[in-house]
Amino acid sequence: MSFLVEPGFLTCLEFTQMHKWRHGRRWWMQFMPKGASYSVSCGTLAAHHIKMVPMAYTPHLEPLKTSEILEVVEHYRQASLNAIRAGFDGVEIHGAHGYLIDQFLKNGINDRVDEYGGSIENRCRFMMQVIQAVVSAVGADRVAFRMSPAIDHLDATDSDPLNLGLSVIERINKLQLQVGSNLTYLHVTQPRYTASGAKQSHAELASKKKRSQMMRTWRRAYQGTFMCSGGFTRELGIQAVTEGDADLVAYGRHFISNPDLVLRLKLNAPLNKYIRKTFYTQDPVVGYIDYPVLSKADGGQAPLSRL
Ligand SMILES: Cc1cc2nc3c(=O)[nH]c(=O)nc-3n(C[C@H](O)[C@H](O)[C@H](O)COP(=O)(O)O)c2cc1C
């Protein structure tokens, strides 16, 4: 997000490049806070967060002062305007995976004593300020929100994920009624990172069932389009949609290793295996755009050019 609120990003050259990426698809910009660099909590968090940031810059890891929070909300608002100006169809606000909004939401990490910590109302405050600001800037139908109440990533844990998720949903539902329009979608990641086909114990299967029920409860509570992600295979994705557990399914690792994933899913063609060690690398090519597309020999109707 930092580069979207600062000058320099929206130059003619970058516009041209971005429109090449677009390639006739709908595209959404996902927002994270400035370099994922703020922490709302105490010093012990810092070490874990620094490990997650392989870049050259040194992250600034200090709890946000209450007086700084509205400035961060303003960054989200400005970034959403810039994203739309740059040609994105919409923006997904990242409220998941231990990043800033998630740190506010969860009681295992948010130890604030101001109006942003403690009660559920307080912990949801920052999230709602961001969503309201972005919705008022670009319209609800260009905004999505991603959350992961049941994922304990980057020390962001909550003692009651089910109710946290419901509290977020209740507030978004209310906002949608107020503005007379739904968000484009609500995206929920479930903690099902087990690689497809891996063996699972009875305890794992039982907790998997519990997690599915939780997702179902959120899905029923949300008044709008519900996207899920996290550990989906082709079969599980089809099952989720046909059984009414989701309207949309997002794929992460399979998408990275299959530039033509949609075609492969349509054809039920084999998928390239992802290579974990090239995830999150700095190389602009390896692990990002060097996976092969489906060829005629693999069952594709026509060889596709490099996307
Ligand atoms: C290399 C890599 C990069 C990712 N980058 C992002 C990201 O920028 N934003 C995000 O919300 N999730 C990101 N994710 C998480 C995925 O969106 C997804 O939640 C996760 O991979 C689980 O889904 P899957 O089982 O389909 O892979 C990333 C995952 C991987 C493996």
PDBQT file of the ligand as one rigid body, heavy atoms in Angstrom, charges set to zero:
ROOT
HETATM    1  C1  LIG A 401       3.954 -17.197  -2.230  1.00  0.00    +0.000 C 
HETATM    2  C2  LIG A 401       2.658 -16.778  -1.612  1.00  0.00    +0.000 A 
HETATM    3  C3  LIG A 401       2.297 -15.435  -1.606  1.00  0.00    +0.000 A 
HETATM    4  C4  LIG A 401       1.102 -15.028  -1.025  1.00  0.00    +0.000 A 
HETATM    5  N1  LIG A 401       0.775 -13.706  -1.028  1.00  0.00    +0.000 NA
HETATM    6  C5  LIG A 401      -0.386 -13.314  -0.485  1.00  0.00    +0.000 A 
HETATM    7  C6  LIG A 401      -0.769 -11.954  -0.510  1.00  0.00    +0.000 A 
HETATM    8  O1  LIG A 401      -0.060 -11.093  -1.040  1.00  0.00    +0.000 OA
HETATM    9  N2  LIG A 401      -1.934 -11.619   0.069  1.00  0.00    +0.000 N 
HETATM   10  C7  LIG A 401      -2.740 -12.550   0.652  1.00  0.00    +0.000 A 
HETATM   11  O2  LIG A 401      -3.792 -12.196   1.169  1.00  0.00    +0.000 OA
HETATM   12  N3  LIG A 401      -2.421 -13.841   0.671  1.00  0.00    +0.000 NA
HETATM   13  C8  LIG A 401      -1.265 -14.246   0.123  1.00  0.00    +0.000 A 
HETATM   14  N4  LIG A 401      -0.924 -15.568   0.174  1.00  0.00    +0.000 N 
HETATM   15  C9  LIG A 401      -1.826 -16.522   0.854  1.00  0.00    +0.000 C 
HETATM   16  C10 LIG A 401      -2.833 -17.043  -0.154  1.00  0.00    +0.000 C 
HETATM   17  O3  LIG A 401      -3.703 -16.001  -0.548  1.00  0.00    +0.000 OA
HETATM   18  C11 LIG A 401      -3.673 -18.165   0.432  1.00  0.00    +0.000 C 
HETATM   19  O4  LIG A 401      -4.411 -17.693   1.533  1.00  0.00    +0.000 OA
HETATM   20  C12 LIG A 401      -2.852 -19.358   0.892  1.00  0.00    +0.000 C 
HETATM   21  O5  LIG A 401      -1.887 -19.694  -0.073  1.00  0.00    +0.000 OA
HETATM   22  C13 LIG A 401      -3.764 -20.542   1.181  1.00  0.00    +0.000 C 
HETATM   23  O6  LIG A 401      -4.497 -20.874   0.027  1.00  0.00    +0.000 OA
HETATM   24  P1  LIG A 401      -4.047 -22.146  -0.878  1.00  0.00    +0.000 P 
HETATM   25  O7  LIG A 401      -4.226 -23.345   0.013  1.00  0.00    +0.000 OA
HETATM   26  O8  LIG A 401      -4.984 -22.136  -2.056  1.00  0.00    +0.000 OA
HETATM   27  O9  LIG A 401      -2.619 -21.954  -1.244  1.00  0.00    +0.000 OA
HETATM   28  C14 LIG A 401       0.251 -15.990  -0.428  1.00  0.00    +0.000 A 
HETATM   29  C15 LIG A 401       0.598 -17.340  -0.460  1.00  0.00    +0.000 A 
HETATM   30  C16 LIG A 401       1.788 -17.738  -1.032  1.00  0.00    +0.000 A 
HETATM   31  C17 LIG A 401       2.134 -19.213  -1.048  1.00  0.00    +0.000 C 
ENDROOT
TORSDOF 0
